[in-house]
Amino acid sequence: MKHDSSIAWGGVFYRAIVAGICGCIALDLFLWIGTVVPARSSMPHMWQYVASVLVGPTAFTSPSYAALGAATQLAISIGWAGGYAYFAATRPATNRHWLVAGASYGIVVYALMQLILLAGGHFQGPPTPNAFVIAVVAHVVFFGIPVAYVVHRLQAA
């Protein structure tokens, strides 16, 4: 494990931003195809839900809150990617085994996000066991693995 003084923080921040953007886009594409389209809803409505966690039900009163939700989701994705980028920078085995590490990180992100929502009073459990499995797989395949891959590729460069 590297000490904080030997970490190239600029590289960690850069990898966090790029990987967070990629992870956010990948997860949103999955959500759009897998949940928004089948429900005949819209991405702005989904982002309004994200904003409602911050500002309450007021977020559903105006489509302009969708921008707040999208920005929030992006910031959260970059934050989670930052955690992974730091971990990969301080534990080289993480980057060597990025696929397993990314899959594991996706599970961690899903679980911790549910705990954060629970603590904030916004938790809505999956309506069915299948929905739970889909949510976990989505965080593994469309967030954890893409973030790990991007960090791996950028750290190797």
N, C-alpha and C positions, 0 to 999 in steps of 0.2 A: 504494500500500500504506500502510495506517495504521500508526502507531507504537503499541507496546504501551501507552503512557501515554494514548492517546486512545481506547482500546477500552472500551466499557461492559461490563465483565466480568460484572456481574449478568445482563445480557441474554444474553450468550454462555452462561453456565451454565444459565439458564432454558431457552433454546432447545436446548441439549445434552440436558437431562433429558427434555423433552417429545419431542423428535425421537428420542432413544434409546429411549424407551418405545414410541413408535409403530413404529419400525423393528424392535424386538425382537418386538413382537406380530405385525407383518406377516410377518416371516421365520418365526416359530414357526407361524403359521397355514399358511404354505406347506409347512413341514416336516411338519406334522400331516397335511395333505391329501395331499401328494405322496410322503411316505416312511413316516410312522408308520402311517397307516391301511392302505395297501397291504401293509405288512409284518406287519400284525396285531400291532403293538407298542403302546406307550403313550407319552404325553409324559413321565410320570415316568421311564420307562426311558431316554428320550432325555436327560433332564436328569441322570440318574445317569451317563450317559456323559460329559457335560460336567464333572460333579463328579470323575469318575475322572481327568481330566487334572490336577486339583489334588491329590487324595488317593490316587490309584492304584486298583487293583482293589477295594479295600475299599468303594468307592462302590457296587458292585453287591451288597453283602451286606445292605443295608437300604434300603427305599424312602425313609427319612428323608433320604438323601443327595440326593434329587431337589430338595429345597428349596435346598440348597447349589448345585446345578447351575443351577437357575432363577435364583437370585440372581446367580450368576457370569455367566450369559449376559446378564442385564439390565445388570449393571455394565459388561461389555465393550461392549454396544451403546451405552450412554450415553457411554462413553469414546470410541468411534469417532465418535459423533454430535458429541461435543465438539470433536474434531479438525475435523470439517466446519464446525461453527458458528464456530469460530475462523477458519478459512480464509475463510468467507463474510463474516465481519466485517472482515477485513483486505484482502480482494480483492473489491470490489463487483461485478466482472464475473461472479464465481462465482454470486452471488445473482441477477443478471439472466438468466443462462443456466443456471438451476437444473436443468433436465431433463438436459442434456448433462453438467453437473458432477456430478449425482447418479449418473448411469449410470457415469461414469468412476470416481467414488469407490467405487461398488459393486465394480468390478473391483479397485481398489487394496485395499479391505478384504479381499476374498477372497484375493488373492495374499499379502498380509502375514499373514493368519491362518494360511494354509498354511505359511508360513515359520516362524511362531512355533511351530506344532505340530511342524514338522520339528525345530526347534532343541530342543524339549522332549522329543523322542523319542515323540511321540504322533501323528505324521502317518500317515494311511491314505489313500493315493491313490485316486482314483475308480476303481471296478472296470472301467468301460467309458468310451470316448470320450463316449458320450451322457450318462453320469453327470457327467462333467466339465462339459459344456456346460450341463446342468441346474443344477449347483451355481453356475456363474458367472452364469447368467441369474437364478437365485434371488437372489443377492447384489445384482445390478443392479436388478431389478424390485421385489424385496420388502425390500430394505434401503437401498441407495444412493438410489434415487429417492424413496421415502417420507421419508427423513431430509432430503434436499434440499428437498422440497416443504414440509415442516413448518418448517424453518429459514427458507425463503423467505417463507412466510406470516407467521410470527411476527416476522421482522425487518422486514417491510413494515408491520406493525401499529403 
